[in-house]
């Protein structure tokens, strides 16, 4: 009997690796770690999502970039290889606030481009991406959006957006939030359209996190972003 010509996923698709290092040392890392550990077992030979644990709490773009460079060198990652994608995710809140910080951020983005590192920003903070799993922010009233943009401290340890995530019972390490990734991507696109053309301004809501998942989705592994 002739052998079956049916090919497995592994035969059809070259394995890819997506590396992600974030400004935040805890919440962002735990979110992507949750995604990584819940990828369907049959997809794991085909794609690796690698959240990189921070080695310091310094959050400036250039400090995060230096950690990324060290990781790339230590693990001999070839960024021009089509099978590797490397992202740095930053909060936009403080990185465009003054002349010096803007200059440092522009320098950071230039270096990333030269190295083949992809950049992503969330404004004002990563909690925006978590909220987008559950809320269409583009449909909220101006008063609520202004509170998000201001993102003032509401307690010693909580900003407005952190408090919103907590009060709505959003768990970034749950299976429930992974089931809503497609909703988050759709809501991100809507809110970004609302603030289109204002990315260099400080008073806005913005998220680029979706492009990390779109990169993962472009592997053409059917169901890679579907969780049950």
N, C-alpha and C positions, 0 to 999 in steps of 0.2 A: 504493500500500500504506500503511495507517495506521501511524503511528509506534508503536513499542512503548510500552506503559504501564508497563513494568518500571522501577522507580526504582533509582538507585544508592544506596549507603550515604550518599553526600554529600547526596542529596535527602531522605533519610529522617531524618537525625540532625543536629541543630545541633552545630557544632564546639564542643568544650569545652577548657579549659586548666586543668591542675592544677599549681599552683606548690608547691614544697617547699623549705623552708630548714631546716637541721639545726644542732644545737649543734656536732656534730663537723665540722671543716673538711675532713676527708679521706675516711675510710671510708664515711660515710653518703652524701656527695656522689658518690663514685665508684660506689656501688651503684645509686643512682637514675639516674646518668648512663648506666650500663650498660643499665638498663631502657629509658631514653629512646631510645638509639641502636639498640636491637634491636626496637623496635615495628615490626610488619609494615608495609611501605611503603604498602599499600592502606588502612591505618587512619590514616596521618599527616595527611591533610586533615581528619580528623574529631576528632582529639584530640592535644593537645600536653601532654607532661609536662615541666615545667621545673624541674630541680634548680638551686637558686640557690647560686652559689659565694660562700662567706663572704669578707668583706673584712677580718675581724680574727679573732683566736683567742680573744677574750673569750667565755666560755661561759655566763654567767648568763642566765636567761630574759629579763630586761629588756634586756640587751645584744643578744641575738638578735632580740628584738622590735623594737628600734630599727633594726637592719639591715633587717628586714622592712618597716618603715614607709618607710624611705628607698627601697627597691626598688619598693614599691607606688606611691609618689609619682613616682619617676623614670619608671616605665613606664605611669603613668596607669591602673592596674588598678582596675576597678570590682568591688569584692568582693560587692556585693549583686546583681550580675548572675548569673543562674542558670548562665551558661556558664563562670564562673570559680570555682575552689576554691583556697584558700590554706591550707597546713599549715605549722605549726612543730613540729618533732620534737626532743624533748629527752631526755637521760638523766635518770633520776629520782635517781641516786645521791646527789648533793650538794644537791639543790634542796629537800629536805624535812628537812634534818638539824638545823636550829636555828630559833629563833624568828624571827630576822631574815630568814633565807633563805626560811622558810615564808611570811612576810608578803610578801616580794618576789614569790614565786611566785604567791600568791593575787592580788596586784595585777596581775601579768602576765596571768593567766588572765582576770581581769575585763576588762582592756583588749582582749584578743584577742576575747572575746565581743562587746564593744561594736563592734569594727571588722569583725566577720564573719570573723575568722581562726579556723581550726580548730586545736586543740592535740592533740598526741599525745606520750605518754611511753613510754620503755622502761626497765625496771628489771631489773638495776642498770645496764645499758649496752646499746648498739646491737648488740653481738655476740650478745645473746639472740635477736634477730630472725634473724640469720644462722644460728645453731644450729638454730632451729626449722624451717628448710628440710629438715634431715636427721634431727632428733631430736624425739621426743615427750617433752618434758621432764616432763610430768605423770606419765609412767610410770617416771621414774628414782627411785632410792632417796633417802632423806632426807639421807644423808651427802653425796651428790653435789650435791643442791639447796642444802644449806647452804654448800658451797664456792662455788657460783655466786652466792648472795646476798651472801656476804662479799666476794667478788671481790677478794681480796688480791693484792698484787703478787707475782709469782713470779720476776721478774727486773727489771732496771733499767727496761726498756721495756714489759714485758708484765704485764697483770693475768691473773687466772685465766681469765676468759672470752676474752680475746684469745689466750691460749695454747691454749685449747680449739679455737678457730677455726683457728688455725695448725696444730696437731697433727693435726687431722682433714682437713687439706688443702682447707679451704673457701676458694674464690676468689670474692670478691664481685663480680668483674668478668667472670665467665664466663657462657657461655650455659647451662651445666649448672644453675647456681643459679636462673636464671630459669624453667627448666622445672619447678622445685619450688615455685613461689609458692603454688599451691593447697594443697600439703602444709603450707607455713609458716602459712598462714591457719588451716587446720584445727588444727594443733598449738598455735597461739596461743590459739585458743578454748578448747582443753583446759586449757592451763596457767593461763589467766585464770580459768576456773571453779574451779581448785584454790585460787586466792587471792582469790576473789570476796569483796567486802566489806572488804578490807584495803588498798585502793588508797592510803590516806593514811598507811599505815605504811611503815617503812623496810625491814623484813625480808621482802621478797617478790620474786617474779619476775613481771614484767608486760610486756605489749607491746600498744601501740595501732597499730602500723605497718599491721596488716591493714586498718584502716578507710581508709587512703589508697588501697589497692588496691580495696577495696569501692566507694569513690567512683568510681574509674576504671571498675570493672565495671558500675556503675549507668548508664553511658552507653548500655548495651544494644548495644554493638558486640560481636557474637558472636565469641569467640576472642581478645579483646584481651589476655587474660592467658595465652594459650597460645603456647608457643614450641617450635620443632622443631629 
